[in-house]
Amino acid sequence: MDETKISVTLGYTHNLGNFQSLRLDLGVVDSKRDGENIDQAFERVYKFVEDKLTEKVAEAKADSENE
């Protein structure tokens, strides 16, 4: 049984103005699945983290514009 773990962490800093900023970090650790090589597992986990971070950044920007 392969116990290879894949870890991806991405972050984004959004300038709110007035010397304030909002930092969002998102990370995931997952196991390599049967039939995947390490590159495929990394790309799968990276895409998930990237998509979720993009979604959360859009939400945070919308929230900051509504304040």
PQR file with spaces between the fields and no chain letter, atoms N, CA, C, O and H, PARSE charges and radii, in Angstrom:
ATOM       1  N    MET     1       0.842   -1.190    0.000 -0.4000 1.5000
ATOM       2  CA   MET     1       0.000    0.000    0.000 -0.0000 2.0000
ATOM       3  C    MET     1       0.883    1.247    0.000  0.5500 1.7000
ATOM       4  O    MET     1       1.786    1.371    0.827 -0.5500 1.4000
ATOM       5  N    ASP     2       0.627    2.150   -0.907 -0.4000 1.5000
ATOM       6  CA   ASP     2       1.413    3.371   -1.057 -0.0000 2.0000
ATOM       7  C    ASP     2       0.895    4.443   -0.104  0.5500 1.7000
ATOM       8  O    ASP     2      -0.291    4.772   -0.119 -0.5500 1.4000
ATOM       9  H    ASP     2      -0.107    2.050   -1.579  0.4000 1.0000
ATOM      10  N    GLU     3       1.779    4.982    0.718 -0.4000 1.5000
ATOM      11  CA   GLU     3       1.394    6.009    1.692 -0.0000 2.0000
ATOM      12  C    GLU     3       1.881    7.394    1.275  0.5500 1.7000
ATOM      13  O    GLU     3       2.062    8.262    2.129 -0.5500 1.4000
ATOM      14  H    GLU     3       2.743    4.715    0.730  0.4000 1.0000
ATOM      15  N    THR     4       2.093    7.616   -0.008 -0.4000 1.5000
ATOM      16  CA   THR     4       2.575    8.907   -0.478 -0.0000 2.0000
ATOM      17  C    THR     4       1.527    9.975   -0.232  0.5500 1.7000
ATOM      18  O    THR     4       0.371    9.831   -0.631 -0.5500 1.4000
ATOM      19  H    THR     4       1.946    6.912   -0.702  0.4000 1.0000
ATOM      20  N    LYS     5       1.940   11.051    0.430 -0.4000 1.5000
ATOM      21  CA   LYS     5       1.051   12.173    0.730 -0.0000 2.0000
ATOM      22  C    LYS     5       1.410   13.350   -0.173  0.5500 1.7000
ATOM      23  O    LYS     5       2.578   13.581   -0.485 -0.5500 1.4000
ATOM      24  H    LYS     5       2.878   11.168    0.754  0.4000 1.0000
ATOM      25  N    ILE     6       0.392   14.077   -0.578 -0.4000 1.5000
ATOM      26  CA   ILE     6       0.554   15.281   -1.392 -0.0000 2.0000
ATOM      27  C    ILE     6       0.027   16.444   -0.566  0.5500 1.7000
ATOM      28  O    ILE     6      -1.093   16.391   -0.056 -0.5500 1.4000
ATOM      29  H    ILE     6      -0.557   13.889   -0.325  0.4000 1.0000
ATOM      30  N    SER     7       0.828   17.491   -0.432 -0.4000 1.5000
ATOM      31  CA   SER     7       0.423   18.673    0.330 -0.0000 2.0000
ATOM      32  C    SER     7       0.547   19.904   -0.559  0.5500 1.7000
ATOM      33  O    SER     7       1.590   20.142   -1.167 -0.5500 1.4000
ATOM      34  H    SER     7       1.737   17.534   -0.846  0.4000 1.0000
ATOM      35  N    VAL     8      -0.530   20.682   -0.626 -0.4000 1.5000
ATOM      36  CA   VAL     8      -0.536   21.916   -1.410 -0.0000 2.0000
ATOM      37  C    VAL     8      -1.129   23.020   -0.541  0.5500 1.7000
ATOM      38  O    VAL     8      -2.201   22.854    0.041 -0.5500 1.4000
ATOM      39  H    VAL     8      -1.378   20.488   -0.132  0.4000 1.0000
ATOM      40  N    THR     9      -0.427   24.144   -0.459 -0.4000 1.5000
ATOM      41  CA   THR     9      -0.923   25.324    0.246 -0.0000 2.0000
ATOM      42  C    THR     9      -0.721   26.533   -0.653  0.5500 1.7000
ATOM      43  O    THR     9       0.374   26.763   -1.167 -0.5500 1.4000
ATOM      44  H    THR     9       0.444   24.279   -0.932  0.4000 1.0000
ATOM      45  N    LEU    10      -1.786   27.303   -0.837 -0.4000 1.5000
ATOM      46  CA   LEU    10      -1.731   28.534   -1.621 -0.0000 2.0000
ATOM      47  C    LEU    10      -2.284   29.671   -0.774  0.5500 1.7000
ATOM      48  O    LEU    10      -3.091   29.447    0.128 -0.5500 1.4000
ATOM      49  H    LEU    10      -2.675   27.116   -0.419  0.4000 1.0000
ATOM      50  N    GLY    11      -1.848   30.885   -1.064 -0.4000 1.5000
ATOM      51  CA   GLY    11      -2.344   32.044   -0.337 -0.0000 2.0000
ATOM      52  C    GLY    11      -2.542   33.228   -1.252  0.5500 1.7000
ATOM      53  O    GLY    11      -2.004   33.286   -2.358 -0.5500 1.4000
ATOM      54  H    GLY    11      -1.192   31.067   -1.796  0.4000 1.0000
ATOM      55  N    TYR    12      -3.328   34.173   -0.765 -0.4000 1.5000
ATOM      56  CA   TYR    12      -3.622   35.394   -1.521 -0.0000 2.0000
ATOM      57  C    TYR    12      -3.808   36.536   -0.526  0.5500 1.7000
ATOM      58  O    TYR    12      -4.493   36.378    0.484 -0.5500 1.4000
ATOM      59  H    TYR    12      -3.765   34.126    0.134  0.4000 1.0000
ATOM      60  N    THR    13      -3.207   37.668   -0.809 -0.4000 1.5000
ATOM      61  CA   THR    13      -3.385   38.858    0.018 -0.0000 2.0000
ATOM      62  C    THR    13      -4.141   39.899   -0.790  0.5500 1.7000
ATOM      63  O    THR    13      -3.727   40.265   -1.890 -0.5500 1.4000
ATOM      64  H    THR    13      -2.651   37.796   -1.630  0.4000 1.0000
ATOM      65  N    HIS    14      -5.251   40.372   -0.237 -0.4000 1.5000
ATOM      66  CA   HIS    14      -6.100   41.371   -0.890 -0.0000 2.0000
ATOM      67  C    HIS    14      -5.968   42.687   -0.135  0.5500 1.7000
ATOM      68  O    HIS    14      -6.212   42.745    1.070 -0.5500 1.4000
ATOM      69  H    HIS    14      -5.587   40.074    0.657  0.4000 1.0000
ATOM      70  N    ASN    15      -5.582   43.744   -0.848 -0.4000 1.5000
ATOM      71  CA   ASN    15      -5.448   45.070   -0.252 -0.0000 2.0000
ATOM      72  C    ASN    15      -6.832   45.677   -0.072  0.5500 1.7000
ATOM      73  O    ASN    15      -7.572   45.846   -1.041 -0.5500 1.4000
ATOM      74  H    ASN    15      -5.383   43.697   -1.827  0.4000 1.0000
ATOM      75  N    LEU    16      -7.182   46.006    1.171 -0.4000 1.5000
ATOM      76  CA   LEU    16      -8.481   46.604    1.471 -0.0000 2.0000
ATOM      77  C    LEU    16      -8.428   48.129    1.476  0.5500 1.7000
ATOM      78  O    LEU    16      -9.464   48.784    1.593 -0.5500 1.4000
ATOM      79  H    LEU    16      -6.581   45.869    1.959  0.4000 1.0000
ATOM      80  N    GLY    17      -7.246   48.692    1.351 -0.4000 1.5000
ATOM      81  CA   GLY    17      -7.087   50.139    1.436 -0.0000 2.0000
ATOM      82  C    GLY    17      -6.856   50.561    2.877  0.5500 1.7000
ATOM      83  O    GLY    17      -6.979   49.753    3.798 -0.5500 1.4000
ATOM      84  H    GLY    17      -6.404   48.160    1.256  0.4000 1.0000
ATOM      85  N    ASN    18      -6.522   51.826    3.066 -0.4000 1.5000
ATOM      86  CA   ASN    18      -6.275   52.362    4.411 -0.0000 2.0000
ATOM      87  C    ASN    18      -5.284   51.503    5.194  0.5500 1.7000
ATOM      88  O    ASN    18      -5.456   51.281    6.392 -0.5500 1.4000
ATOM      89  H    ASN    18      -6.422   52.483    2.318  0.4000 1.0000
ATOM      90  N    PHE    19      -4.254   51.027    4.514 -0.4000 1.5000
ATOM      91  CA   PHE    19      -3.197   50.222    5.138 -0.0000 2.0000
ATOM      92  C    PHE    19      -3.722   48.931    5.771  0.5500 1.7000
ATOM      93  O    PHE    19      -3.143   48.429    6.734 -0.5500 1.4000
ATOM      94  H    PHE    19      -4.114   51.207    3.541  0.4000 1.0000
ATOM      95  N    GLN    20      -4.805   48.401    5.236 -0.4000 1.5000
ATOM      96  CA   GLN    20      -5.367   47.141    5.715 -0.0000 2.0000
ATOM      97  C    GLN    20      -5.355   46.125    4.580  0.5500 1.7000
ATOM      98  O    GLN    20      -5.475   46.472    3.405 -0.5500 1.4000
ATOM      99  H    GLN    20      -5.276   48.808    4.453  0.4000 1.0000
ATOM     100  N    SER    21      -5.208   44.876    4.961 -0.4000 1.5000
ATOM     101  CA   SER    21      -5.257   43.809    3.958 -0.0000 2.0000
ATOM     102  C    SER    21      -5.906   42.574    4.574  0.5500 1.7000
ATOM     103  O    SER    21      -5.989   42.425    5.793 -0.5500 1.4000
ATOM     104  H    SER    21      -5.111   44.594    5.915  0.4000 1.0000
ATOM     105  N    LEU    22      -6.352   41.713    3.701 -0.4000 1.5000
ATOM     106  CA   LEU    22      -6.963   40.449    4.100 -0.0000 2.0000
ATOM     107  C    LEU    22      -6.135   39.329    3.489  0.5500 1.7000
ATOM     108  O    LEU    22      -5.924   39.297    2.277 -0.5500 1.4000
ATOM     109  H    LEU    22      -6.285   41.834    2.711  0.4000 1.0000
ATOM     110  N    ARG    23      -5.671   38.421    4.317 -0.4000 1.5000
ATOM     111  CA   ARG    23      -4.856   37.299    3.853 -0.0000 2.0000
ATOM     112  C    ARG    23      -5.682   36.022    3.941  0.5500 1.7000
ATOM     113  O    ARG    23      -6.238   35.699    4.991 -0.5500 1.4000
ATOM     114  H    ARG    23      -5.842   38.447    5.302  0.4000 1.0000
ATOM     115  N    LEU    24      -5.755   35.302    2.825 -0.4000 1.5000
ATOM     116  CA   LEU    24      -6.440   34.012    2.780 -0.0000 2.0000
ATOM     117  C    LEU    24      -5.417   32.937    2.429  0.5500 1.7000
ATOM     118  O    LEU    24      -4.690   33.065    1.444 -0.5500 1.4000
ATOM     119  H    LEU    24      -5.304   35.565    1.972  0.4000 1.0000
ATOM     120  N    ASP    25      -5.362   31.894    3.222 -0.4000 1.5000
ATOM     121  CA   ASP    25      -4.503   30.743    2.953 -0.0000 2.0000
ATOM     122  C    ASP    25      -5.360   29.492    2.986  0.5500 1.7000
ATOM     123  O    ASP    25      -6.234   29.350    3.841 -0.5500 1.4000
ATOM     124  H    ASP    25      -5.952   31.789    4.022  0.4000 1.0000
ATOM     125  N    LEU    26      -5.110   28.603    2.068 -0.4000 1.5000
ATOM     126  CA   LEU    26      -5.855   27.349    2.003 -0.0000 2.0000
ATOM     127  C    LEU    26      -4.871   26.230    1.698  0.5500 1.7000
ATOM     128  O    LEU    26      -4.069   26.328    0.769 -0.5500 1.4000
ATOM     129  H    LEU    26      -4.400   28.719    1.374  0.4000 1.0000
ATOM     130  N    GLY    27      -4.939   25.179    2.481 -0.4000 1.5000
ATOM     131  CA   GLY    27      -4.048   24.044    2.274 -0.0000 2.0000
ATOM     132  C    GLY    27      -4.787   22.733    2.409  0.5500 1.7000
ATOM     133  O    GLY    27      -5.750   22.621    3.166 -0.5500 1.4000
ATOM     134  H    GLY    27      -5.591   25.099    3.235  0.4000 1.0000
ATOM     135  N    VAL    28      -4.327   21.746    1.669 -0.4000 1.5000
ATOM     136  CA   VAL    28      -4.913   20.410    1.703 -0.0000 2.0000
ATOM     137  C    VAL    28      -3.779   19.385    1.671  0.5500 1.7000
ATOM     138  O    VAL    28      -2.802   19.533    0.938 -0.5500 1.4000
ATOM     139  H    VAL    28      -3.544   21.837    1.054  0.4000 1.0000
ATOM     140  N    VAL    29      -3.936   18.353    2.479 -0.4000 1.5000
ATOM     141  CA   VAL    29      -3.050   17.189    2.422 -0.0000 2.0000
ATOM     142  C    VAL    29      -3.922   16.003    2.032  0.5500 1.7000
ATOM     143  O    VAL    29      -4.954   15.752    2.654 -0.5500 1.4000
ATOM     144  H    VAL    29      -4.730   18.232    3.075  0.4000 1.0000
ATOM     145  N    ASP    30      -3.507   15.281    1.006 -0.4000 1.5000
ATOM     146  CA   ASP    30      -4.277   14.134    0.526 -0.0000 2.0000
ATOM     147  C    ASP    30      -3.303   13.014    0.173  0.5500 1.7000
ATOM     148  O    ASP    30      -2.101   13.241    0.036 -0.5500 1.4000
ATOM     149  H    ASP    30      -2.669   15.485    0.501  0.4000 1.0000
ATOM     150  N    SER    31      -3.827   11.831    0.031 -0.4000 1.5000
ATOM     151  CA   SER    31      -3.015   10.671   -0.347 -0.0000 2.0000
ATOM     152  C    SER    31      -3.072   10.454   -1.849  0.5500 1.7000
ATOM     153  O    SER    31      -4.074   10.743   -2.504 -0.5500 1.4000
ATOM     154  H    SER    31      -4.803   11.647    0.142  0.4000 1.0000
ATOM     155  N    LYS    32      -1.963    9.934   -2.378 -0.4000 1.5000
ATOM     156  CA   LYS    32      -1.937    9.535   -3.779 -0.0000 2.0000
ATOM     157  C    LYS    32      -2.892    8.362   -3.937  0.5500 1.7000
ATOM     158  O    LYS    32      -2.870    7.419   -3.146 -0.5500 1.4000
ATOM     159  H    LYS    32      -1.150    9.700   -1.845  0.4000 1.0000
ATOM     160  N    ARG    33      -3.719    8.429   -4.953 -0.4000 1.5000
ATOM     161  CA   ARG    33      -4.714    7.380   -5.194 -0.0000 2.0000
ATOM     162  C    ARG    33      -4.134    6.260   -6.051  0.5500 1.7000
ATOM     163  O    ARG    33      -3.152    6.447   -6.769 -0.5500 1.4000
ATOM     164  H    ARG    33      -3.736    9.195   -5.596  0.4000 1.0000
ATOM     165  N    ASP    34      -4.763    5.099   -5.958 -0.4000 1.5000
ATOM     166  CA   ASP    34      -4.342    3.966   -6.791 -0.0000 2.0000
ATOM     167  C    ASP    34      -4.416    4.366   -8.263  0.5500 1.7000
ATOM     168  O    ASP    34      -5.402    4.956   -8.705 -0.5500 1.4000
ATOM     169  H    ASP    34      -5.561    4.947   -5.374  0.4000 1.0000
ATOM     170  N    GLY    35      -3.385    4.048   -9.001 -0.4000 1.5000
ATOM     171  CA   GLY    35      -3.358    4.343  -10.428 -0.0000 2.0000
ATOM     172  C    GLY    35      -2.811    5.721  -10.764  0.5500 1.7000
ATOM     173  O    GLY    35      -2.586    6.020  -11.937 -0.5500 1.4000
ATOM     174  H    GLY    35      -2.584    3.569   -8.642  0.4000 1.0000
ATOM     175  N    GLU    36      -2.591    6.567   -9.763 -0.4000 1.5000
ATOM     176  CA   GLU    36      -2.026    7.903   -9.996 -0.0000 2.0000
ATOM     177  C    GLU    36      -0.523    7.860   -9.782  0.5500 1.7000
ATOM     178  O    GLU    36      -0.023    7.131   -8.925 -0.5500 1.4000
ATOM     179  H    GLU    36      -2.774    6.324   -8.810  0.4000 1.0000
ATOM     180  N    ASN    37       0.190    8.652  -10.573 -0.4000 1.5000
ATOM     181  CA   ASN    37       1.584    8.886  -10.230 -0.0000 2.0000
ATOM     182  C    ASN    37       1.633   10.174   -9.397  0.5500 1.7000
ATOM     183  O    ASN    37       0.606   10.827   -9.212 -0.5500 1.4000
ATOM     184  H    ASN    37      -0.215    9.244  -11.270  0.4000 1.0000
ATOM     185  N    ILE    38       2.786   10.530   -8.908 -0.4000 1.5000
ATOM     186  CA   ILE    38       2.893   11.692   -8.017 -0.0000 2.0000
ATOM     187  C    ILE    38       2.490   12.973   -8.738  0.5500 1.7000
ATOM     188  O    ILE    38       1.812   13.817   -8.153 -0.5500 1.4000
ATOM     189  H    ILE    38       3.620    9.999   -9.058  0.4000 1.0000
ATOM     190  N    ASP    39       2.893   13.132   -9.988 -0.4000 1.5000
ATOM     191  CA   ASP    39       2.537   14.344  -10.734 -0.0000 2.0000
ATOM     192  C    ASP    39       1.025   14.470  -10.906  0.5500 1.7000
ATOM     193  O    ASP    39       0.473   15.561  -10.762 -0.5500 1.4000
ATOM     194  H    ASP    39       3.445   12.446  -10.463  0.4000 1.0000
ATOM     195  N    GLN    40       0.362   13.375  -11.208 -0.4000 1.5000
ATOM     196  CA   GLN    40      -1.098   13.406  -11.368 -0.0000 2.0000
ATOM     197  C    GLN    40      -1.782   13.752  -10.046  0.5500 1.7000
ATOM     198  O    GLN    40      -2.730   14.537  -10.021 -0.5500 1.4000
ATOM     199  H    GLN    40       0.811   12.489  -11.325  0.4000 1.0000
ATOM     200  N    ALA    41      -1.303   13.171   -8.958 -0.4000 1.5000
ATOM     201  CA   ALA    41      -1.881   13.464   -7.643 -0.0000 2.0000
ATOM     202  C    ALA    41      -1.675   14.931   -7.287  0.5500 1.7000
ATOM     203  O    ALA    41      -2.588   15.588   -6.788 -0.5500 1.4000
ATOM     204  H    ALA    41      -0.532   12.534   -8.979  0.4000 1.0000
ATOM     205  N    PHE    42      -0.467   15.443   -7.545 -0.4000 1.5000
ATOM     206  CA   PHE    42      -0.197   16.849   -7.259 -0.0000 2.0000
ATOM     207  C    PHE    42      -1.131   17.753   -8.059  0.5500 1.7000
ATOM     208  O    PHE    42      -1.712   18.686   -7.505 -0.5500 1.4000
ATOM     209  H    PHE    42       0.275   14.909   -7.950  0.4000 1.0000
ATOM     210  N    GLU    43      -1.281   17.487   -9.348 -0.4000 1.5000
ATOM     211  CA   GLU    43      -2.143   18.322  -10.191 -0.0000 2.0000
ATOM     212  C    GLU    43      -3.595   18.285   -9.718  0.5500 1.7000
ATOM     213  O    GLU    43      -4.280   19.307   -9.741 -0.5500 1.4000
ATOM     214  H    GLU    43      -0.809   16.729   -9.798  0.4000 1.0000
ATOM     215  N    ARG    44      -4.066   17.121   -9.292 -0.4000 1.5000
ATOM     216  CA   ARG    44      -5.439   16.992   -8.786 -0.0000 2.0000
ATOM     217  C    ARG    44      -5.634   17.825   -7.516  0.5500 1.7000
ATOM     218  O    ARG    44      -6.606   18.570   -7.396 -0.5500 1.4000
ATOM     219  H    ARG    44      -3.509   16.290   -9.272  0.4000 1.0000
ATOM     220  N    VAL    45      -4.705   17.693   -6.578 -0.4000 1.5000
ATOM     221  CA   VAL    45      -4.820   18.425   -5.316 -0.0000 2.0000
ATOM     222  C    VAL    45      -4.618   19.922   -5.552  0.5500 1.7000
ATOM     223  O    VAL    45      -5.332   20.740   -4.972 -0.5500 1.4000
ATOM     224  H    VAL    45      -3.914   17.087   -6.676  0.4000 1.0000
ATOM     225  N    TYR    46      -3.649   20.286   -6.401 -0.4000 1.5000
ATOM     226  CA   TYR    46      -3.394   21.698   -6.697 -0.0000 2.0000
ATOM     227  C    TYR    46      -4.630   22.351   -7.303  0.5500 1.7000
ATOM     228  O    TYR    46      -5.009   23.452   -6.901 -0.5500 1.4000
ATOM     229  H    TYR    46      -3.069   19.621   -6.872  0.4000 1.0000
ATOM     230  N    LYS    47      -5.261   21.684   -8.265 -0.4000 1.5000
ATOM     231  CA   LYS    47      -6.453   22.247   -8.905 -0.0000 2.0000
ATOM     232  C    LYS    47      -7.564   22.455   -7.884  0.5500 1.7000
ATOM     233  O    LYS    47      -8.245   23.480   -7.913 -0.5500 1.4000
ATOM     234  H    LYS    47      -4.954   20.790   -8.591  0.4000 1.0000
ATOM     235  N    PHE    48      -7.754   21.494   -6.981 -0.4000 1.5000
ATOM     236  CA   PHE    48      -8.779   21.635   -5.947 -0.0000 2.0000
ATOM     237  C    PHE    48      -8.493   22.856   -5.072  0.5500 1.7000
ATOM     238  O    PHE    48      -9.386   23.667   -4.828 -0.5500 1.4000
ATOM     239  H    PHE    48      -7.201   20.661   -6.958  0.4000 1.0000
ATOM     240  N    VAL    49      -7.261   22.986   -4.602 -0.4000 1.5000
ATOM     241  CA   VAL    49      -6.895   24.110   -3.732 -0.0000 2.0000
ATOM     242  C    VAL    49      -7.022   25.427   -4.490  0.5500 1.7000
ATOM     243  O    VAL    49      -7.556   26.399   -3.957 -0.5500 1.4000
ATOM     244  H    VAL    49      -6.535   22.327   -4.800  0.4000 1.0000
ATOM     245  N    GLU    50      -6.538   25.466   -5.721 -0.4000 1.5000
ATOM     246  CA   GLU    50      -6.615   26.682   -6.536 -0.0000 2.0000
ATOM     247  C    GLU    50      -8.067   27.104   -6.763  0.5500 1.7000
ATOM     248  O    GLU    50      -8.399   28.282   -6.625 -0.5500 1.4000
ATOM     249  H    GLU    50      -6.104   24.677   -6.154  0.4000 1.0000
ATOM     250  N    ASP    51      -8.928   26.156   -7.107 -0.4000 1.5000
ATOM     251  CA   ASP    51     -10.344   26.463   -7.341 -0.0000 2.0000
ATOM     252  C    ASP    51     -11.016   26.970   -6.072  0.5500 1.7000
ATOM     253  O    ASP    51     -11.767   27.944   -6.118 -0.5500 1.4000
ATOM     254  H    ASP    51      -8.659   25.199   -7.219  0.4000 1.0000
ATOM     255  N    LYS    52     -10.755   26.320   -4.937 -0.4000 1.5000
ATOM     256  CA   LYS    52     -11.367   26.738   -3.666 -0.0000 2.0000
ATOM     257  C    LYS    52     -10.850   28.103   -3.233  0.5500 1.7000
ATOM     258  O    LYS    52     -11.623   28.931   -2.751 -0.5500 1.4000
ATOM     259  H    LYS    52     -10.145   25.529   -4.899  0.4000 1.0000
ATOM     260  N    LEU    53      -9.552   28.349   -3.399 -0.4000 1.5000
ATOM     261  CA   LEU    53      -8.999   29.650   -3.021 -0.0000 2.0000
ATOM     262  C    LEU    53      -9.589   30.744   -3.899  0.5500 1.7000
ATOM     263  O    LEU    53      -9.935   31.813   -3.396 -0.5500 1.4000
ATOM     264  H    LEU    53      -8.924   27.677   -3.791  0.4000 1.0000
ATOM     265  N    THR    54      -9.712   30.501   -5.195 -0.4000 1.5000
ATOM     266  CA   THR    54     -10.314   31.473   -6.108 -0.0000 2.0000
ATOM     267  C    THR    54     -11.743   31.790   -5.687  0.5500 1.7000
ATOM     268  O    THR    54     -12.155   32.950   -5.701 -0.5500 1.4000
ATOM     269  H    THR    54      -9.431   29.633   -5.604  0.4000 1.0000
ATOM     270  N    GLU    55     -12.496   30.767   -5.313 -0.4000 1.5000
ATOM     271  CA   GLU    55     -13.877   30.942   -4.846 -0.0000 2.0000
ATOM     272  C    GLU    55     -13.922   31.788   -3.571  0.5500 1.7000
ATOM     273  O    GLU    55     -14.741   32.701   -3.459 -0.5500 1.4000
ATOM     274  H    GLU    55     -12.162   29.825   -5.301  0.4000 1.0000
ATOM     275  N    LYS    56     -13.052   31.491   -2.621 -0.4000 1.5000
ATOM     276  CA   LYS    56     -13.052   32.210   -1.342 -0.0000 2.0000
ATOM     277  C    LYS    56     -12.546   33.642   -1.501  0.5500 1.7000
ATOM     278  O    LYS    56     -13.017   34.540   -0.804 -0.5500 1.4000
ATOM     279  H    LYS    56     -12.387   30.749   -2.712  0.4000 1.0000
ATOM     280  N    VAL    57     -11.595   33.867   -2.404 -0.4000 1.5000
ATOM     281  CA   VAL    57     -11.119   35.227   -2.679 -0.0000 2.0000
ATOM     282  C    VAL    57     -12.251   36.056   -3.268  0.5500 1.7000
ATOM     283  O    VAL    57     -12.437   37.208   -2.876 -0.5500 1.4000
ATOM     284  H    VAL    57     -11.212   33.137   -2.970  0.4000 1.0000
ATOM     285  N    ALA    58     -13.009   35.492   -4.199 -0.4000 1.5000
ATOM     286  CA   ALA    58     -14.143   36.210   -4.796 -0.0000 2.0000
ATOM     287  C    ALA    58     -15.172   36.559   -3.727  0.5500 1.7000
ATOM     288  O    ALA    58     -15.707   37.667   -3.725 -0.5500 1.4000
ATOM     289  H    ALA    58     -12.858   34.556   -4.517  0.4000 1.0000
ATOM     290  N    GLU    59     -15.456   35.628   -2.817 -0.4000 1.5000
ATOM     291  CA   GLU    59     -16.392   35.902   -1.724 -0.0000 2.0000
ATOM     292  C    GLU    59     -15.871   37.016   -0.823  0.5500 1.7000
ATOM     293  O    GLU    59     -16.625   37.911   -0.441 -0.5500 1.4000
ATOM     294  H    GLU    59     -15.021   34.728   -2.819  0.4000 1.0000
ATOM     295  N    ALA    60     -14.600   36.967   -0.485 -0.4000 1.5000
ATOM     296  CA   ALA    60     -14.013   37.977    0.395 -0.0000 2.0000
ATOM     297  C    ALA    60     -14.018   39.352   -0.265  0.5500 1.7000
ATOM     298  O    ALA    60     -14.293   40.355    0.393 -0.5500 1.4000
ATOM     299  H    ALA    60     -13.987   36.240   -0.795  0.4000 1.0000
ATOM     300  N    LYS    61     -13.715   39.403   -1.557 -0.4000 1.5000
ATOM     301  CA   LYS    61     -13.750   40.684   -2.271 -0.0000 2.0000
ATOM     302  C    LYS    61     -15.164   41.245   -2.290  0.5500 1.7000
ATOM     303  O    LYS    61     -15.355   42.441   -2.074 -0.5500 1.4000
ATOM     304  H    LYS    61     -13.492   38.588   -2.091  0.4000 1.0000
ATOM     305  N    ALA    62     -16.148   40.407   -2.544 -0.4000 1.5000
ATOM     306  CA   ALA    62     -17.546   40.856   -2.557 -0.0000 2.0000
ATOM     307  C    ALA    62     -17.953   41.359   -1.180  0.5500 1.7000
ATOM     308  O    ALA    62     -18.616   42.390   -1.066 -0.5500 1.4000
ATOM     309  H    ALA    62     -15.993   39.435   -2.719  0.4000 1.0000
ATOM     310  N    ASP    63     -17.561   40.641   -0.136 -0.4000 1.5000
ATOM     311  CA   ASP    63     -17.883   41.062    1.229 -0.0000 2.0000
ATOM     312  C    ASP    63     -17.224   42.393    1.568  0.5500 1.7000
ATOM     313  O    ASP    63     -17.846   43.250    2.195 -0.5500 1.4000
ATOM     314  H    ASP    63     -17.023   39.803   -0.228  0.4000 1.0000
ATOM     315  N    SER    64     -15.964   42.575    1.157 -0.4000 1.5000
ATOM     316  CA   SER    64     -15.257   43.813    1.491 -0.0000 2.0000
ATOM     317  C    SER    64     -15.824   45.004    0.722  0.5500 1.7000
ATOM     318  O    SER    64     -15.771   46.133    1.210 -0.5500 1.4000
ATOM     319  H    SER    64     -15.459   41.879    0.647  0.4000 1.0000
ATOM     320  N    GLU    65     -16.362   44.769   -0.464 -0.4000 1.5000
ATOM     321  CA   GLU    65     -16.964   45.853   -1.245 -0.0000 2.0000
ATOM     322  C    GLU    65     -18.328   46.248   -0.696  0.5500 1.7000
ATOM     323  O    GLU    65     -18.778   47.375   -0.904 -0.5500 1.4000
ATOM     324  H    GLU    65     -16.405   43.852   -0.861  0.4000 1.0000
ATOM     325  N    ASN    66     -18.991   45.325    0.007 -0.4000 1.5000
ATOM     326  CA   ASN    66     -20.310   45.602    0.575 -0.0000 2.0000
ATOM     327  C    ASN    66     -20.238   46.278    1.937  0.5500 1.7000
ATOM     328  O    ASN    66     -21.269   46.665    2.487 -0.5500 1.4000
ATOM     329  H    ASN    66     -18.626   44.410    0.176  0.4000 1.0000
ATOM     330  N    GLU    67     -19.053   46.423    2.483 -0.4000 1.5000
ATOM     331  CA   GLU    67     -18.921   47.044    3.809 -0.0000 2.0000
ATOM     332  C    GLU    67     -18.795   48.538    3.709  0.5500 1.7000
ATOM     333  O    GLU    67     -18.676   49.216    4.730 -0.5500 1.4000
ATOM     334  H    GLU    67     -18.216   46.108    2.037  0.4000 1.0000
